Amino acid sequence: MSYRYFRRDSRLDKVTPNDYPRIYLFGDSLTERGFFPQDVGFGWQLQKYYADRVEVVNEGYSGQTSRSLRRQFNEYLMGAIKSRGPPAPLFITIFLGANDACLSLSGAMVPLEEYEEHIRHYLNTILDDPATQETKVILISPPPVNVPVPVGEPLLDNPDAAIILRSVASQSRGHRTWESKRTYAKKIVEIGKEYEAQTSRVAVLDLWYSLTKSVCRIEGTTQDDAFYHLDIDEMLPGSGMPGAKPFDKGYFTDGLHFGDKAYEILGRELLDLALTKWPELKRENFPRRIMNKTWPSPDSKYFQNPWDWPL
């Protein structure tokens, strides 16, 4: 649990008016790190877009899963929203699954069925609680991982060797993790589309597909077509299968955490989704306010090094 974010949220309550609109970004380290300007994080992009109009609150917690964050969500996030009172948050993002889908000796860290139950709990709580009756929810699918290209690529010209290489690669921990992330991403999209059909307050962003498609290239085809053909051939980027290419430099810092290119895509697509589905969320609909100068704006020196923020 990340103590500094409890302090940060508490400080916001002291230096901004209670009628100041808010957005909450809820998730794991991909959300926590999403406020770092050096990574062009999606939280930082939202802060820049809504500067002096809407507060964007970091509710990202490194190393956490949909299971481990239930208490944090129920007691602290929803508790803070209720104690603060109106206005309800404009929207809350739920970006979980990157850790849930990681493989242990017995399977995924959080089984898929349990993961779905937690996600539905978060959704239903926001949709049903009187304190968030006007709040929108954006589900973000867990992203892919970037598995290194296996050795032995030149052997692909030998049909027999290629079969062996593919068999070995498909059973590797890296590829199985990649498959697990895809399965959990599909589950989020499935849940999101179900809720989208029931209420206008929910939207889903298939980040797994967006990131993967963005590096799919076959000369003479669109990226959508390239994705389709590479998927059939079991050569999607980052999958670790023979013939597959890794993600371009800048997408990942360590195979799991995002670099600036991945965050740029996430921020752009998140804003595009939110503002297209809910035009009332455009920044011009919120008056510019003078913030208490004891709290740093997105342009202050503290945003160059988040660990130096005054707490």
N, C-alpha and C positions, 0 to 999 in steps of 0.2 A: 504494500500500500504506500502511496507516495504522499508523505506528510506535507510537502510544500504546497500541494494543491488544496489541502484543507485550509491552510493559511491564506492562500491566494483568494479563495472564494470568500473567506471571512472578511478579508480586506476590501474586496469589491463591495460587500454589503455596507461598509462604513463610508466609502468615498463616492458612491454613485446614488442618485435618487432611487427610491423604491419603484418608481414608475418607469425606470429606464428599461427598455425591452432587452431581452436576453435570448441567446442561443446556447444550448449545451451540446458539447461533443463528448459522447460517452463511449469508452472502449479501452483497449489495451495500449501497449507501447506505441503502436502505429498512430494512435490518436495523441498520446502524450508527446511524442516527438513531432507531431504535426504542427506544433506552434513554434518550431525553430525556424527563424528566417533564413539561416544558411542552407536549409534544405527546401526552402520555398514551401513549407508545410501547408497543408490545406486549412488548418486552423488559423495560421498566420495570414493566408490569403483572404479568409473570411474577415479577419480583423481589419485588414487593409480596405476591403470593400465597404465594410460598415463603419469605418473609423468615425468616432464621435457621434454615432447614431445608435448603435446596438452593441451591447457587450457580448463577446463570444467567450464562453467559459470552458476551460480545459478540464474535462473529467476523464482523462486517460490515465491508466494505471499499468505500469510496466509488469509484464509477466503474468497478467491475470487472464482468466477465462470467463465464459458466461456463467459458470458455476460459482467461482470464487467472488464474483462481483455482485451477487444477489443482495447481500447485506448492504454493501456500499450503495447500491441503487435504491433499495427500499428505505433505508434509514437516513442516508445522508443526501443523496441527490433529490429524491422526492421530498424528503424532510425539509431541505433548504427551499425548495420551490413552494411548499405549503406555508412555511413560516414567513417567507417573503411576501406572499400575497400577490394580488394582481399587479401588472398584467401577467398572464400565463406566458411561458416561453414561446417564442415564435416557432421554433422547431428544435427537436432533439435528434441527433444522429446516433444510431446504434451500429458500431463497427467492431464486431467481435467474431472470433472463429479462427484467427491465425494461430493462436495457441491451442485452442480446443482441438484442432485437426492434427496437431503434431503427434507423431507416433511414439508410443512407449512399447515395452515388451509385450504388453497385453492388448495393444490396439491404440485407438485414438485417446488422447488425454481426457477428453470429455466425449462419451459416446454420442453418435449422431442423434439418437432419439432424445437423449437428455438435453443436448444442445438445442434442439428444436423447442423443447418444453421451456427452457430458460428464455429463449428469444420471444416466444409467445407471451410469456409472463411479462416481460418488459413492455412489449407492445400493448397488451391488454391493460396494464396498469396505467400507462400514459393516456390511452384512449378513454378509459373509464373513470379515472380519478377526477373529481370536481375541480381540483387545482390546475389541471391540464386539459380542460375540456376544449380549449381552442388551439391546443398545441399540435403542430404537424410532426410526423415522424419519418425520418429517412433511414431505411435499412441499407447498409453498405456491405456487400459480400466480402468475405475474406479474399485476399489476393493470391496469386500464384507464388511459388517460390522459384528461385533460379538455381537449378541443379547443374553442376558442371558437366560439360560434354565428356562422355566416357572415352577412355583410351581405346585405340584400335580402329579409329575411323577409316584408315586406308583399307582395312580388311572388308569394308562393305562392298567392294567390287567382287568379292568372292561370295557367291550365294550361300554356300554352306556356312562360311564364317559369319556372314551377316545374320543368319538365323540364330546362331549361338550367341552372338553379341546382343541381339535384341532380347533374347530370352534372359540373359544374365542382367541386362540393364533394367528390364521390366520388374525384376525381383529385388532390385537394389533399394536400400532404405530411402535414398534420395527420390527415386521415381515414385515409390509408394507414398511418400509424403506429398509429392506433387499431386498424385491422384486423390489423396485424402483431402487436400485443400480444394480441389475441384469439386469433389462430392459435397463438401460443406458449403461451397459457394452456390452450387445448384440448389441446395436446400434453402438458403436465404432467398434466392430469387423465387423459388416456389412459394415460400411463405409470403414474401412481399407481394407477389401477383395475386395471391388469394385475398390479402387485405386490401389491395388496391381496388379489387372488384366489389368490396363491401363498403369502403369509405373513401372519401376524397382527401382524407387527412394523412394517408400513408403513401409513400413512394419508395421504390427500390432502385439502387444503383448496382449494376453487375460489374463491379470493379475487376473481378477476375477476367472476364471477357474483354473489357476495355483495355487493360494493360497488355494482355496477351495479343490481342488483335493489333495493337499499335506497333508491334515489331514483326508482324507477319508480312513477308514480302515475297512475291513471286512475280517476275516480270510479266507485264501485260494483263495483270488481274487487279481487282480491288482488294483492299485489306480483308474485307468480309469473305471474298472468294478464296483468298490465300489462306485464311484461317481454316476454312472448310477443307481444302485439299491437304493442308499440313496435318489436320486432325485425322483425316482418313489414313494418311501415311504414317501416323504415329510419330510425327516430327515437330510438334508444336514447340515454340521457343520455351526454354527453361525446363523442359520435361526430363532432360537427362538421357533421352533415348538416342541411339546412334543416328546420326544425320541431323539431329535437332540442333539449332543454334541457341546460344545463351542470350539472355536479354542484353541489350546494348548497355554500355557503360553509363552510369548515372541513374539507372533504374533502381538498383539495390546496392546497399553498402556491404552486406554480408550474406546475401542469398535470401534473407528474410526481411530485414528492415529497409525502408525506402530511401532512395536518393532523391535528388531534386526533380528528375524527370518523372518518376512515378507520382510524387506529390503534386507536381504541376498538373498532370492529367487528372488526378483525383480532385484537386481543387476546382479545376475548370469544369469538369463534368458534374460535380456536386452543385456548383452555383447554377450551371445551365439547367439542370434538372429542377432545382428548387424554384428558380425564377420563371421557368416555362410553365410548370404545373401550378405555381401559386404566384402570379404577378404582383400580388399585394405585398410580397416580401422584397420587392425592389427597394434599394436604399433611399430613393427619392421620396418614398412614402413615409419616411421617418425623419423628424426634424433633427438638424444638427444641434448638438448641445456642447456646452463648455464643460469639459471634464475636470474634476478636481486634479490639480497638477501634482498631487502626491502619488498619483497612480500613473505609470508610464504608458504613453501612447505607442502604437505600433512603429512610430518613427523615432522613438527615443533610443538612447544608447543601450538601455537594458535589453532591448530586443536583439542586440548583437551578441549578447551572452546571457541566456535565460537564467544561468545559475547566479548571476549578479543582481537579480531583481530584488528590490527592497521588500522584506517580508515582515 
